[in-house]
Amino acid sequence: MPTLHIEYPIADLDTWLAAFDRFAARRAAAGVIDQRVWQPADDQRYIVLDLDFDTTEQAASFLHFLRTQVWASPGNAPALAGAPRTTILEAVPSRPHPASTNPSSP
């Protein structure tokens, strides 16, 4: 499952949340199946979000929408206070932890 990972500085959380909420229907229409929003514990003027999609193409298409329709317009992104850093992540298949393969380990 691809994840669009986004992070950037914001002016304030309340303004950012209001703008984020306005695009809820657009995220759903674009194929976002789950989302997580984070802030660093020591920086209330920074936001990190992960948006999950079924396909990499959906994630790339939504990133294009964000770049051209949202972040390009101060009215659509009133709390944006710096350039967003983005990447589309793909999960790496997990392997058993070495301790779990050793039958003599507790």
Sequence and secondary structure as in RCSB ss.txt:
>XXXX:A:sequence
MPTLHIEYPIADLDTWLAAFDRFAARRAAAGVIDQRVWQPADDQRYIVLDLDFDTTEQAASFLHFLRTQVWASPG
NAPALAGAPRTTILEAVPSRPHPASTNPSSP
>XXXX:A:secstr
  EEEEEEEBS HHHHHHHHHHTHHHHHHHT  EEEEE  TT TTEEEEEEE SSHHHHHHHHHHIIIIITT TT
T TTB S  EEEEE        GGGG TT  
